[in-house]
Structure formats: structure tokens, C-alpha cells
Amino acid sequence: MAGNTSQPGATVLSRTMQILACFSEEKPRLGLREISALSGLPVSTAHRMLKELRVQGLLDCDDGDKRYSIGTRLWEIGELSDVSLRLRETALPYMLELYEAAGENVHLAVLSGVEALYVARLIGHRSVPTVSRMGGRLPLHTTGVGKVLLAFQPDDFVDVYLGDALARPTAYSVIFAPKLRAEIEQTRRSGFALTSQEMTLGNVSIAVPITDSGDRVFAAISLVLHTARADVRRFVPLLRRAAAGISESLAGHATEWD
């Protein structure tokens, strides 16, 4: 049922998603008028929706400055997803072994639309800073896990992806379609992807695929480290061992990450 909104026919669910989509890592706390402007909803509609979302625990509100943030109930719901429960819990022991062996950031990601969705990561005191976060999304073509996930998609998916305008977070990001296509083919042949300073200056990402019982690539695991420590010969075997362990542990289960 549609209500008072600048988008006639919008459902309660669609308006809820408009509000939740306003929040980001850069803007984790927002006031009523900011939410109204970002969502395109009238202030009165946004205010009514915010009150209900707060009652349901999907949003929190600081009564001091009247700014809203994502509520813990959303986190609780998110923890019930297959990605969180099955993949992350299965992968965690292998990620810990990998971190202990390498001493570098470990990332685990799945394909979500046309982005890499980060479902787990391990960092330490020595690890380099990264822009990734659990639940965050980054481009496929500028991240190690993303290039692995992109490389093992059907050719028509790759063609559509390379045909779009591609983000360029750094001067080293590869956005020229023929060069990216060549890197994809190299990843398919070698079984690993390497990015150098394409997402964050000074960082290298080395990633390998994780497969299901039908040998379909549905996730990727990576190490992110400083360019000075990017020893591919050392780290690729460690990554492959971790990926094989995760794949084998999941082999008895159907894994659908749509």
C-alpha cells in the first residue's frame, strides 16, 4: 500500500529501504532532514518511518542530538544469513591459520551484484590499513578478491561489467577494458589474482578462489599487505591451502549465494 511519498506507488518496504540506504561508512549518523533529502521522502513521511524503525530496533536514535544510526536488530538479522552462518563460521579456522602463517590482513568475500561483499576479515597490529570492512562492498576490478570473483564469472557477465564506466580509486587502478580482460584471462590460467595499489596506495592484494561441491567459484580469500612484502611465491600456496580447506569443509553442503 502506497503512502505519502514523492514516489507514487512506493511500498512501505521500498520506503524503508530508501531510508536504510542513506546510511554508509562515511555517514553512519544522520538527522531527520538529512535522511529526508538523501531518501527523497517528505520530512513528514521520513519522520513517521523513523519512529517506527526505531520502535522495531532497526534504527537507534541519540535523544541528545536527534541523530539516527543503524540499530542492533539489523545486525542480528544479518547474522542469520547463510553467508554469515555457514561460510564465515566454516572459513574462520582456516583464516586464522592463514593469518598465523602470513601475519597479514585476511579477507573473505562473495559476489553481490557487481561488487565484492566482504563477509569476514582478520587484521593485526602489523597489518596495513585497508578500506575494507565486514559488510562493506568494493569494486571487483580494483580488489584481489573482486578480480577472482570477476574472472570466474561467465563471459557475458564479464562483457557487461567491462562495458560499464569503471571506478578509479587510485592512479594505479586498471580501467582499460582490454588490459582488464587480459588480467582476467591470466587469473583464470594461474588460479590467483594480484592487484597492486589499485584500491589503496601502498597495498597489494593476492587472492584465490573458493569453490563449492560443483567446482563453482562462489567466494574468494585474500591477503592484503604492503607492496614491499608482496611475495607471491610464498603467499599463493598459503592462500590455496586455506581455500582448499574451506572448499572441502563446505563440499557436503549446497552453497547458494544469490
Secondary structure, DSSP 8 states (H G I E B T S, - for coil): ---S-SSTT--HHHHHHHHHTT--SS-SSB-HHHHHHHHT--HHHHHHHHHHHHHTTSEEEETTTTEEEE-HHHHHHHTTSHIIIIIIHHHHHHHHHHHHHH-SEEEEEEEETTEEEEEEEE--SSS---S--TT-EEESTTSHHHHHHHHTS-HHHHHHHHHS----SSTT----HHHHHHHHHHHHHHS-EEEESSSSTTEEEEEEEEE-TTS-EEEEEEEEEEGGG--HHHHHHHHHHHHHHHHHHHTTS-----
